[in-house]
Amino acid sequence: MVVALNAEKKILDIQQQITFFNQTNDTLTTIVLNDWNNAFSNKNTPLAKRFSDEFYRGFHLAKEEERGSTNKLLITTSTEEPIIWERTKKNPDYIVLQLNKKLLPNEKITLMLSYASKIPSDKFTKFGYNDNGILNLKNWYLTPARYENHNFVKNSNNNLDDIANAISNFEIDFVLPNTLEITSDLNSQKTVAKEGFVNFTLIGDNRTDFNLIVEPKKSFLNYKNNAIEVITNLKDSKLNEIQKAILIDRITDFTTNLIGNYPHQKIIVSQTAYERNPFYGLNQLPSFLSPFPDEFIYEIKFLKTYLNEFLKTSLHLDPRKDSWIYDGIQVYVMMKYIDEHYPEAKMMGSISKIKLLKSFNLTKIDFNGQYSYFYMLMARRNLDQPLGSPKNTLIKFNEQIASKYRAGLSIRFLDDYLQNNSVANSIATFYKQNNSKQVSRIDFETILKGNTTKNINWFFNTIIDSRAIIDYKFTDVLKTKDSITFSVRNRTGTPIPIPVYGTKNGEIVFKQWLDIEACDSTFTIPRSNIDKIVLNLKNEVPEYNLRNNWYKLDGFFPNNRPIKFAFMKDLEDPYYNQILYVPSISYNLYDGLIPGLRLHNKTILEKPFVFDVNPSYSIKSNNLSGSASFAINHNYRNSTLYNARYSMSSSYFHYAEDATYLRLNPTIQLRIREPNFRDNRKQLFMFRQVLVNKEKSAILMDNSPENYSVFEARYINTKTEVTNHFGLSSNVQIAGNFGKLTSEIGYGKLFENNRQINMRFYAGVFLYNKTQSNFFSFALDRPTDYMFDYNYLGRSESNGIYSQQYIIAEGGFKSKIATPYANRWITSFNASYSIWNWIEVYGDVGLIKNNSTPAQFVYDSGIRLNLVTDYFELYFPVYSNNGWEIAENNYNEKVRFIVTFSPKTLLNLFNRKWF
């Protein structure tokens, strides 16, 4: 390539020659070129849809000049014959070339390309240009795609660093203004081109990719040792250059000894690469909170980024299809490194030494122990995915964290099972034989199987290619003075070997691996003063449930778990029944401030049985109050019905100044998901019985019932992303005096011009209605909430600021119309449209029908300040059935607001992109 940079327009003018050598046994009629820079060209590319799925608005809202693209593309043969090429709207990030004649095996063809590559802003992916004049270039040129199994690999850019390029030799002449410098892991030579410009010649062989950074002032430093030349700008202001050099030497030597010699002279370890794939854990905390020394933080950051670059740039797997091999080797080596250099390190770092926190299981976990918990976080949610799944099909949390960690745990598990360094030797052999040629998973499998006499098909069939969970337990334990006889039961039927330990006062005195075929047999081992037998003591096997893995040989109740109290939050401890306690505080108008103490068993990992009891005291009403819930969760691993939840909840508070309510709510929830785990569609069937016991209020003077029970069946179907939202909800309510049928449809769209529209349609009808008040009637603007579902600050208020709280429910009106209820049927349509940023106009129309009166047409309109949708909004009515509301004297009493104080609800805004 000959490349000229237009620094002002962020455009690379490229003249390129590709000599394509058909090293396959197939006759080719087409060639596929990857054009991933063009994935940034519009809002409808697979990359744009990926951003939308993960709730990233930045790309959709970006200016046109911030996007990237490939333009003015001309392709000919070396004899100037035009080549016909196609780039589809569906897949604009690769190009299919129609060859003028067939390309036979071992033949070559030379292609001449001319095009302009517009570099995107780095705010989307951290690659591209930034406001400081730096260009961090990635996937900016056209290059042949990987060819495998008689086809070119056609992968779209999904921001996953997994471009499938063919192995190539590069020679690049890069011309740029003499005010700029280039840093690259290719071999480079700088010469003066002409006045005001410089020329860099970049050369590299046997590569699928390389790094190239253009800067006004070079930020990278070079560290050269016997193994490799490291070029890095990884940030750490508290370490001097000597300290960094020592750490870098230690990491490069360790990697070389364990994996092999890097085949290239240079490697780049950049801050950008780290930020794209950070080490998730406590070392990400601000320095004043960090429980780890500065040297350790720099070391772990460098280690992770170095291993990622080391493997991705030299081991030529399909990075989308076989990403588990990259991830598994990387995390396996990181764990070996910690074992060797920091064997005493804890997950919580120096926090583990604080005496007040010694009782927390969180402080006892080894540094390498955290990998298992990150995987279990997804497994307990029933959201884990097979390690062998293509990278673009993984949920973001799996792709970034859980699957990576489980891959490393799985490699380490196999290493521990096979022993004799079989896995370490296999990795070294695999790397040595394949770091200069295209390689696949089969090659890795073959080497692993060749280095052991044991049958390890289960490792690939079950650990890699399935999401089967593992759970073993002891049965039939018999003990004598001299021996222990026991059986092990495989609760899930997943064929995996498991280690059994014998311990004495916490010290290991016995260990043996139980092979698959032996797991359902009976074993006898010497007593040897053993006081406890434990399965999978060191969590070598990524097991789903550790609470049934031990058997205490002393005592009347061998597996009795004592109760342990912990403050706030903790990790699950298999040897205790944990009760967590945390102060709570809430508020409503009638109870005032409501301090309390939550007692629950919700550790960081999901559990099959959960309780949450929150006794509290209402300061204003001067009486006890509170809530409680008990739930049983059952996950279905291989079904679209993936979770069933059976729960009972209750609450006791004031609903008026002088009256309390008690609500009981037994519920069954059935959750449905799509076969594609990344699909944001969520479906729910809910069945519940709400039982309410209310005290009679002398203040309200209404004739609402004091005791009632309502059965409800509800179906919810939603799909939400940045650019589109669709939601459907239908429910039926049956009670002694009434029956209701309702349906609600919601739709939202973010348009190409960055305008947004939200629409909602609601319809409800009474099947029968024998009630004597409007307490159960449909409401236009403020439901009575007879089910006590809504978080009203003052639920019985009809005037004042508390009555202005708005809940998006039933009619959805913002203005208070003269006829606010309907006891026969209701239909309403609510809509809003953005006019500038978070300022929107809204309008509502509807028909309501009451007994003995004709249907009434109602409407309102106004301005909506949509600051945080569903969490903080303001509504300013303008015109309605009441006339020009904005001109009335008491206008401030007509403004409506939405406000949400629940930390859990607000947290969902931020974690939805991960799950």
Secondary structure, DSSP 8 states (H G I E B T S, - for coil): -EEEEETTTTEEEEEEEEEEE--SSS-EEEEEEE-GGGGGSSTTSHHHHHHHHTT--TTTT--GGGS-EEEEEEEEETT--B-EEE--SS-TTEEEEEEEEEE-TT-EEEEEEEEEEE--BTTTTS-EE-TTS-EEE-S-S-EEB-EETTEE------SSS---B--EEEEEEEEEETT-EEEESSEEEEEEEETTEEEEEEEEEEES---EEEESS---EEEE-SS-EEEE----TTS-HHHHHHHHHHHHHHHHHHT---SSSEEEE-HHHHHHS---SGGGS-TTT-SS-HHHHHHHHHHHHHHHHHHHTTS---TTTTHHHHHHHHHHHHHHHHHHH-TT-BTTGGGGG-GGGTT-GGGTSBGGGHHHHHHHHHHTTT----TTS-GGGS-HHIIIIIHHHHHHHHHHHHHHHH-TTHHHHHHHHHHHHHTTS---HHHHHHHHHHT-SS--HHIIIIIIT------EEEEEEEE-SSEEEEEEEESS-----EEEEEEETTEEEEEEEE-GGGTTSEEEEE-TT--EEEESTT--S--S--TTSEEE-SSSSTT---EEEEES-----TTSEEEEEEEEEEEETTTEEEEEEEEE---SS--SEEEEEEEEEETTTTEEEEEEEEEEEEE-TTSSEEEEEEEEEEEEEEEETTEEEEEEEEEEEEEE--SSTT--EEEEEEEEEEEEEE---TTT-----SEEEEEEEEEEEEEE-SSEEEEEEEEEEEESSEEEEEEEEEEEEE-TTS-EEEEEEEEEEEEEE--SSSTTSEESSS---TT--S--SSTT-SSSGGGGB----TT--SS--SS-EESSEEEEEEEEEEEETTEEEEEEEEEEE-TTS--EEEEEEEEEEEEETTTEEEEEEEEETTEEGGGSTTGGGT-EEEE---HHHHHHHHHTTT-
